[in-house]
């Protein structure tokens, strides 16, 4: 009989990190408690209890001064905020992969999208994820998803963002993903299955295909371990799930030639080692008896090869390199020029002793026991991974425009050069693309060729998407009288076109001002921001008529609210007639100074005393609100002269002769 231990058996990164954080806190003498069992393994929890670590089920059970560790499954946003407000130290051991899902569902809800979670409703991880949004849907099978769509008659364009529990099976996720792609046109998919989980499940499936019996080690309450057993049973008829070595039954393995051992992410290495040792005793095979689990674990996990991505702890920052503990016999180091792609960044600015970082293995020297590492190369690889993801998900990202060239623009995103063709710059043909250089702008990644290190982006795709959304919003909400703050986009002889947020409307020249104007340019200019209101609209032809002038802007209304009969005001002579002079009181409002009211003596014609453009003081003597006529007098402000009665009699005679001509002239002037 041969026994094979899966390379991926045991703690995953997230679980291992959580346990280590608890142990570090306990070793430092703090009063440590975990919100729920730190992992789904009673033996590991019992060992921590011996170190003084207690388990609490609610935040309220924590005592002032306690150090509360949030387990790798994570918690709801409300629970985290409650803990942070309490008199306790909070150590967040949430798995980074789970933390990412929290951010995805939170952002989805902010964008007005419905988060859909594929996973087990009762699992703490799923409960925690659901707590980062107010509304979401959780489905444990594709049948549940189908039933919801059909029963609730969900429209095809319903905005949905779909994630999965990190420990979900690949089959469940793919079936749900394929169904969602068929029924939703406004769908965002995030494959959040943990790669470590995916690898462990894949290895379990592969091992169970070639072995006659499988031993799955782990706590029976662990969802992760239960899935491993389920996967193994799909390919192997003889599968046993054991909590520890004492549960192994020798009779179970009678007549079996090959046995495989795998373990859930919450299973400590020492339990796996005990199971392997017991299997050696059961099989009584020398090769198995000599098997040393610690050595196997070191060979499978600790072996370093060029091109590997490994985790390490910063142990020192020297004058030329950063020392890294990789947990192997090799002394790891990062040369200063491999710390960051930015030459101005100093290692101590971004790293400190005790930091856990992921690095790229550049060179391994087994003879000297050294390993050259690079953080810069791994960061670069991750950026390319991000580029691919952004391209696939059609995500909007930010970049800085660094230059303009013959074909378009060049943007920099985390050090990666992104070419933006002129047609995708969002600038009209012949426009000034150079105006964008040095500015941060939003764009979408449309093409990624990693082999040729070529990335294509589009600013136009973002503006087009935003404009389309804004247009839909306006046409859904528009009504006569609605007010908008817009920007003047262009001028014609008959009016001005104004962008009110994705849709252009026209303000006719007659609606721009209460005064007579020759062209729209007399009132507004391209680029001006103005307040307008809807006069009428045609949703079929997509035409909107806007108004700019308001009742408050009406000069006559301004005059009526600001001036009264008897007021003395400054006015400007704007026109001379045979019967008098018209004077402007405020722009758009003129009053008549009859020839008899120009001076305190007889004059032949108004130009004998006045000239156009002259500033004079006048008294408002009469206001005809119905006909919008104003009578003014200069004479009322002058000292009387001798023979005033004779002068007055003469003037009255003149008035009688000219009365008909005056009325006709006033009507002409008003017109």
RAURJO-V32948 format. One record per backbone hydrogen bond with DSSP energy under -0.5 kcal/mol. NH is the residue of the N-H (numbers start at 1). CO is the residue of the C=O. Records with the same first field share a line. If there is no record, write none. Layout:
BEGIN
NH: CO ; CO
END
This chain:
BEGIN
2: 257
4: 259
6: 4 ; 261
9: 6
10: 263
11: 267
12: 265
16: 12
17: 13
18: 14
19: 15
20: 16
21: 17
22: 18
23: 19
24: 20
25: 21
26: 22
27: 23
28: 24
29: 26
30: 25
32: 30
33: 67
34: 54
35: 69
36: 34 ; 56
41: 39
45: 41
46: 42
47: 43
48: 44
49: 45
50: 46
51: 47 ; 48
52: 49
53: 48
54: 32 ; 52
56: 34
61: 58
62: 59
65: 87
66: 63
67: 31
68: 66 ; 89
69: 33 ; 67
70: 68 ; 91
71: 35 ; 69
72: 38
74: 71
77: 131
80: 76
81: 77
82: 78
83: 79
84: 80
85: 81
86: 82 ; 83
88: 86
89: 66
90: 88
91: 68 ; 89
92: 90
93: 70 ; 91
95: 72
98: 95
99: 95
100: 96
101: 97
102: 98
103: 99
104: 100
105: 101
106: 102
107: 103
108: 104
109: 105
110: 106
111: 107
112: 109
113: 108
114: 159
115: 113 ; 135
116: 161
117: 137
118: 116 ; 163
119: 117 ; 139
121: 119
123: 120
127: 123
128: 124
129: 125
130: 126
131: 127
132: 129
133: 130
137: 115
139: 117
145: 141
146: 142
147: 143
148: 144
149: 145
150: 146
151: 147
152: 148
154: 149
158: 155
160: 186
161: 114
162: 188
163: 116
165: 118
168: 165
173: 169
174: 170
175: 171
176: 172
177: 173
178: 174
179: 175
180: 176
181: 177
182: 178 ; 179
183: 179
184: 180
185: 156
186: 156
187: 185
188: 160
190: 162
192: 190
194: 166
198: 194
199: 195
200: 196
201: 197
202: 198
203: 199
204: 200
205: 201
206: 202
207: 203
208: 204
209: 205
210: 206 ; 207
211: 207
212: 258
213: 258
214: 238
215: 260
216: 214 ; 240
217: 215 ; 262
218: 242
219: 40
222: 219
223: 221
226: 222
227: 223
228: 224
229: 225
230: 226
231: 227
232: 228
233: 229
234: 230 ; 231
235: 231 ; 232
236: 232
239: 237
240: 214
242: 216 ; 240
247: 244
248: 245
250: 248
252: 249
253: 250
254: 251
256: 253
259: 2
260: 213
261: 4
262: 215
264: 217
267: 264
268: 266
271: 268
272: 268
273: 269
274: 270
275: 271
276: 272
277: 273
278: 274
279: 275
280: 276
281: 277
282: 278
283: 279
284: 280
285: 280
286: 284
289: 285
290: 286
291: 288
293: 291
296: 292
297: 293
298: 294
299: 295
300: 296
301: 297
302: 297 ; 298
303: 298
307: 361
308: 305
310: 308 ; 359
312: 357
313: 325
314: 355
315: 323
316: 323
318: 316 ; 321
322: 334
323: 316
324: 332
325: 313
326: 324 ; 330
331: 369
332: 324 ; 330
333: 371
334: 322
335: 333 ; 373
336: 320
338: 335
339: 336
340: 336
343: 341
345: 342
349: 346
350: 346 ; 347
351: 347
354: 314
355: 352
357: 312 ; 355
359: 310
360: 374
361: 308
362: 360 ; 372
363: 372
365: 370
366: 364
369: 365
370: 365
371: 331
372: 363
373: 333
374: 360
375: 338
376: 338
378: 374
379: 375
380: 376
381: 377
382: 378
383: 379
384: 380
385: 381
386: 382
387: 383
388: 384
389: 385
390: 386
391: 387
392: 388
393: 389
394: 390
395: 390
397: 395 ; 443
399: 441
400: 412
401: 399 ; 439
402: 400 ; 410
403: 410
405: 408
409: 420
410: 403
411: 418
412: 400
413: 411 ; 416
414: 412
416: 413
418: 411
419: 417 ; 455
420: 409
421: 419
422: 407
424: 421
425: 422
431: 428
433: 431
435: 432
436: 433
437: 434
438: 401
439: 436
441: 399
443: 397
444: 458
445: 395
446: 444 ; 456
447: 456
449: 454
450: 448
453: 449
454: 449
456: 447
457: 419
458: 444
459: 424
460: 424
462: 459
463: 459
464: 460
465: 461
466: 462
467: 463
468: 464
469: 465
470: 466
471: 467
472: 468
473: 469
474: 470
475: 471
476: 472
477: 473 ; 474
478: 474
481: 534
482: 479
484: 532
486: 484 ; 530
487: 499
488: 528
489: 497
490: 497
492: 495
495: 492
496: 507
497: 490
498: 505
499: 487
500: 498 ; 503
505: 498
506: 544
507: 496
508: 506 ; 546
509: 494
511: 508
512: 509
513: 509
520: 492
522: 519
523: 520
524: 520
527: 488
528: 525
530: 486 ; 528
532: 484 ; 530
533: 547
534: 482
535: 545
536: 545
538: 543
542: 538
543: 538
545: 536
546: 506 ; 544
547: 533
548: 511
549: 511
553: 550
554: 550 ; 551
558: 554
559: 555
560: 556
561: 557
562: 558
563: 559
566: 620
567: 564
569: 567 ; 618
571: 616
572: 584
573: 614
574: 582
575: 582
577: 580
580: 577
581: 593
582: 575
583: 591
584: 572
585: 583 ; 589
586: 589
589: 586
591: 583
592: 630
593: 581
594: 592 ; 632
595: 579
597: 594
598: 595
599: 595
608: 605
609: 606
610: 606
613: 573
614: 611
616: 571
618: 569
619: 633
620: 567
621: 619 ; 631
622: 631
624: 629
625: 623
628: 624
629: 624
631: 622
632: 592
633: 619
634: 597
635: 597
637: 634
638: 635
644: 641
647: 643
648: 644
649: 645
650: 646
651: 647
652: 648
653: 649
654: 650
655: 651
656: 652
657: 653
658: 654
659: 655
662: 658
663: 659
664: 660
665: 661
666: 662
667: 663
668: 664
669: 665
670: 666
671: 667
END
